[in-house]
Amino acid sequence: FLCPKCGRTYSHKCNLTRHLRLECGVGPRFQCGNCKKRFKHRHHLRDHQKIHYYANCGYEHN
């Protein structure tokens, strides 16, 4: 199944439908409250927010 917007192909129609609904041509929906950076996926925002948390608590990652 071919995406008419970007040309990606999917072996299952349900994956193309999800791609069209959540990814292709859709701007980032989740925004960081600290720096205003935006992400398409909530889990990417959560990973990013750890940067701010660890910077504020003094934790140093090796």
DSSP file (Angstrom, degrees, kcal/mol; ACC not computed):
  #  RESIDUE AA STRUCTURE BP1 BP2  ACC     N-H-->O    O-->H-N    N-H-->O    O-->H-N    TCO  KAPPA ALPHA  PHI   PSI    X-CA   Y-CA   Z-CA
    1    1 A F              0   0    0      0, 0.0     9,-2.3     0, 0.0     2,-0.4   0.000 360.0 360.0 360.0 125.5    0.0    0.0    0.0
    2    2 A L  B     -A    9   0A   0      7,-0.2     7,-0.2     9,-0.1     6,-0.1  -0.779 360.0-128.3-100.5 131.9    1.5    3.3   -1.2
    3    3 A C     >  -     0   0    0      5,-3.0     4,-1.5    -2,-0.4    14,-0.0  -0.659  13.1-152.2 -74.7 124.7    1.2    6.6    0.7
    4    4 A P  T  4 S+     0   0    0      0, 0.0    -1,-0.1     0, 0.0    -2,-0.0   0.678  90.8  49.4 -72.3 -15.7   -0.1    9.2   -1.8
    5    5 A K  T  4 S+     0   0    0      3,-0.1    -2,-0.0     1,-0.0    20,-0.0   0.880 130.0   7.5 -90.2 -42.5    1.6   12.0    0.1
    6    6 A C  T  4 S-     0   0    0      2,-0.1    -1,-0.0    18,-0.0    -4,-0.0   0.553  91.2-118.0-122.5 -11.4    5.2   10.8    0.7
    7    7 A G     <  +     0   0    0     -4,-1.5     2,-0.0     1,-0.3     0, 0.0   0.426  59.3 146.4  89.3  -2.2    5.6    7.5   -1.3
    8    8 A R        -     0   0    0     -6,-0.1    -5,-3.0     1,-0.1     2,-0.4  -0.358  38.4-139.9 -65.1 149.8    6.3    5.2    1.6
    9    9 A T  B     -A    2   0A   0     -7,-0.2     2,-0.3    -2,-0.0    -7,-0.2  -0.871  15.4-167.5-116.0 150.2    5.0    1.7    1.2
   10   10 A Y        -     0   0    0     -9,-2.3     6,-0.0    -2,-0.4     3,-0.0  -0.978  23.1-143.5-134.3 144.9    3.3   -0.6    3.7
   11   11 A S  S    S+     0   0    0     -2,-0.3     2,-0.4     1,-0.1    -1,-0.1   0.674  90.5  47.7 -81.5 -17.4    2.5   -4.3    3.6
   12   12 A H  S >> S-     0   0    0    -11,-0.1     4,-1.4     1,-0.1     3,-0.7  -0.980  74.5-138.3-127.8 137.9   -0.8   -3.8    5.5
   13   13 A K  H 3> S+     0   0    0     -2,-0.4     4,-2.6     1,-0.2     5,-0.2   0.844 103.4  61.5 -61.0 -35.0   -3.5   -1.2    4.8
   14   14 A C  H 3> S+     0   0    0      1,-0.2     4,-2.2     2,-0.2    -1,-0.2   0.854 102.7  51.5 -62.9 -33.3   -4.0   -0.6    8.6
   15   15 A N  H <> S+     0   0    0     -3,-0.7     4,-2.4     2,-0.2    -1,-0.2   0.884 109.6  49.1 -70.8 -37.9   -0.3    0.6    8.8
   16   16 A L  H  X S+     0   0    0     -4,-1.4     4,-2.6     2,-0.2    -2,-0.2   0.916 110.4  51.6 -63.9 -42.7   -0.9    3.0    5.9
   17   17 A T  H  X S+     0   0    0     -4,-2.6     4,-2.0     2,-0.2    -2,-0.2   0.920 111.3  46.7 -60.3 -44.7   -4.0    4.3    7.6
   18   18 A R  H  X S+     0   0    0     -4,-2.2     4,-2.8     2,-0.2     5,-0.5   0.916 111.3  52.5 -62.5 -43.6   -2.1    4.9   10.8
   19   19 A H  H  X>S+     0   0    0     -4,-2.4     5,-2.4     1,-0.2     4,-2.3   0.920 111.4  45.9 -58.0 -46.7    0.7    6.6    8.9
   20   20 A L  H  <5S+     0   0    0     -4,-2.6    -1,-0.2     3,-0.2    -2,-0.2   0.861 117.0  44.8 -66.2 -35.7   -1.7    8.9    7.2
   21   21 A R  H  <5S+     0   0    0     -4,-2.0    -2,-0.2    -5,-0.2    -1,-0.2   0.873 129.9  18.2 -76.9 -38.0   -3.5    9.7   10.5
   22   22 A L  H  <5S+     0   0    0     -4,-2.8    -3,-0.2    -5,-0.2    -2,-0.2   0.678 131.7  19.1-111.6 -21.1   -0.5   10.2   12.8
   23   23 A E  T ><5S+     0   0    0     -4,-2.3     3,-1.5    -5,-0.5     2,-0.4   0.816  90.4  81.7-120.6 -56.7    2.6   10.8   10.8
   24   24 A C  T 3 <S-     0   0    0     -5,-2.4    -1,-0.1     1,-0.3     3,-0.1  -0.418 116.3 -11.8 -72.2 116.9    2.4   12.0    7.2
   25   25 A G  T 3  S+     0   0    0     -2,-0.4     2,-0.5     1,-0.2    -1,-0.3   0.536 103.8 124.1  76.3   5.7    1.9   15.7    6.8
   26   26 A V    <   -     0   0    0     -3,-1.5    -1,-0.2     1,-0.0     3,-0.1  -0.868  55.4-136.0-102.3 128.1    1.0   16.0   10.5
   27   27 A G        -     0   0    0     -2,-0.5     2,-0.1     1,-0.2    12,-0.1  -0.268  41.1 -72.1 -74.9 166.5    3.1   18.5   12.6
   28   28 A P        -     0   0    0      0, 0.0    12,-0.3     0, 0.0    -1,-0.2  -0.375  44.4-172.8 -60.7 132.7    4.4   17.8   16.0
   29   29 A R        +     0   0    0     10,-0.8     2,-0.5    -3,-0.1    11,-0.2   0.650  60.3  73.4-102.6 -19.7    1.6   17.7   18.6
   30   30 A F  E     -B   39   0B   0      9,-2.6     9,-2.9    11,-0.0     2,-0.4  -0.868  62.8-166.8-108.1 125.9    3.5   17.4   21.9
   31   31 A Q  E     -B   38   0B   0     -2,-0.5     2,-0.3     7,-0.2     7,-0.2  -0.907  21.9-122.0-118.6 137.2    5.4   20.4   23.2
   32   32 A C     >  -     0   0    0      5,-3.0     4,-1.4    -2,-0.4    14,-0.0  -0.567  14.3-148.2 -71.7 130.8    8.0   20.7   26.0
   33   33 A G  T  4 S+     0   0    0     -2,-0.3    -1,-0.1     1,-0.2    -2,-0.0   0.663  93.3  49.3 -74.3 -16.4    6.9   23.1   28.7
   34   34 A N  T  4 S+     0   0    0      3,-0.1    -1,-0.2     1,-0.0    -2,-0.0   0.901 131.0   7.5 -89.6 -46.6   10.5   24.1   29.4
   35   35 A C  T  4 S-     0   0    0      2,-0.1    -2,-0.2     0, 0.0     3,-0.1   0.432  90.6-122.6-120.5  -1.3   12.0   24.9   26.0
   36   36 A K     <  +     0   0    0     -4,-1.4    -3,-0.1     1,-0.2     2,-0.1   0.545  55.2 153.7  70.1   9.9    8.9   24.7   23.7
   37   37 A K        -     0   0    0     -6,-0.1    -5,-3.0     1,-0.1     2,-0.3  -0.453  34.9-139.1 -66.2 143.8   10.5   22.0   21.5
   38   38 A R  E     -B   31   0B   0     -7,-0.2     2,-0.3    -2,-0.1    -7,-0.2  -0.810  17.9-169.4-114.5 150.2    7.9   20.0   19.7
   39   39 A F  E     -B   30   0B   0     -9,-2.9    -9,-2.6    -2,-0.3   -10,-0.8  -0.969  25.6-142.3-136.5 148.0    7.6   16.2   19.1
   40   40 A K  S    S+     0   0    0     -2,-0.3     2,-0.4   -12,-0.3    -1,-0.1   0.790  90.9  49.5 -76.9 -29.0    5.4   14.0   17.0
   41   41 A H  S >> S-     0   0    0      1,-0.1     4,-1.5   -11,-0.1     3,-0.7  -0.926  74.1-138.7-120.5 137.9    5.3   11.2   19.6
   42   42 A R  H 3> S+     0   0    0     -2,-0.4     4,-2.4     1,-0.2     5,-0.2   0.854 103.7  57.4 -59.9 -38.2    4.6   11.5   23.3
   43   43 A H  H 3> S+     0   0    0      1,-0.2     4,-2.0     2,-0.2    -1,-0.2   0.816 103.7  53.5 -68.2 -27.6    7.4    9.1   24.3
   44   44 A H  H <> S+     0   0    0     -3,-0.7     4,-2.2     2,-0.2    -1,-0.2   0.889 108.7  49.8 -69.6 -38.3   10.0   11.3   22.5
   45   45 A L  H  X S+     0   0    0     -4,-1.5     4,-2.6     2,-0.2    -2,-0.2   0.927 109.7  51.0 -63.1 -44.5    8.8   14.2   24.5
   46   46 A R  H  X S+     0   0    0     -4,-2.4     4,-1.0     1,-0.2    -2,-0.2   0.917 110.7  48.3 -60.5 -43.5    9.1   12.2   27.7
   47   47 A D  H >< S+     0   0    0     -4,-2.0     3,-0.5     1,-0.2     4,-0.5   0.912 112.7  49.2 -61.6 -42.1   12.7   11.2   26.8
   48   48 A H  H >X S+     0   0    0     -4,-2.2     3,-1.5     1,-0.2     4,-0.7   0.889 103.3  59.9 -64.0 -40.6   13.5   14.8   26.0
   49   49 A Q  H 3X S+     0   0    0     -4,-2.6     4,-2.2     1,-0.3    -1,-0.2   0.756  91.1  69.6 -63.6 -23.8   12.0   16.1   29.3
   50   50 A K  H <X S+     0   0    0     -4,-1.0     4,-2.8    -3,-0.5     5,-0.3   0.831  90.9  62.0 -61.7 -31.0   14.5   13.9   31.2
   51   51 A I  H <> S+     0   0    0     -3,-1.5     4,-1.8    -4,-0.5    -1,-0.2   0.939 107.7  42.0 -58.4 -48.0   17.2   16.3   30.0
   52   52 A H  H  X S+     0   0    0     -4,-0.7     4,-1.7     2,-0.2    -2,-0.2   0.899 114.3  52.0 -67.0 -41.3   15.5   19.2   31.9
   53   53 A Y  H  X S+     0   0    0     -4,-2.2     4,-1.6     1,-0.2     3,-0.2   0.952 113.1  42.7 -61.4 -50.7   14.9   17.1   34.9
   54   54 A Y  H  X>S+     0   0    0     -4,-2.8     4,-0.9     1,-0.2     5,-0.8   0.825 111.4  55.7 -68.5 -30.7   18.4   15.8   35.3
   55   55 A A  H  <5S+     0   0    0     -4,-1.8    -1,-0.2    -5,-0.3    -2,-0.2   0.857 111.8  44.0 -67.1 -34.4   19.8   19.3   34.6
   56   56 A N  H  <5S+     0   0    0     -4,-1.7    -2,-0.2    -3,-0.2    -1,-0.2   0.746 113.1  48.8 -83.4 -24.6   17.8   20.8   37.4
   57   57 A C  H  <5S-     0   0    0     -4,-1.6    -1,-0.2    -5,-0.2    -2,-0.2   0.557 107.6-117.2 -95.5  -6.9   18.5   18.1   40.0
   58   58 A G  T  <5 +     0   0    0     -4,-0.9     2,-0.2     1,-0.3    -3,-0.1   0.509  60.0 151.2  87.8   3.7   22.2   18.0   39.6
   59   59 A Y      < -     0   0    0     -5,-0.8     2,-0.5    -6,-0.2    -1,-0.3  -0.498  33.0-151.9 -70.7 135.0   22.4   14.4   38.4
   60   60 A E        -     0   0    0     -2,-0.2     2,-0.4     2,-0.0    -5,-0.0  -0.950   4.0-148.3-112.7 123.3   25.3   13.7   36.0
   61   61 A H              0   0    0     -2,-0.5    -2,-0.0     1,-0.1    -7,-0.0  -0.750 360.0 360.0 -90.1 130.2   24.9   11.0   33.5
   62   62 A N              0   0    0     -2,-0.4    -1,-0.1     0, 0.0    -2,-0.0   0.445 360.0 360.0 -89.2 360.0   28.1    9.1   32.5
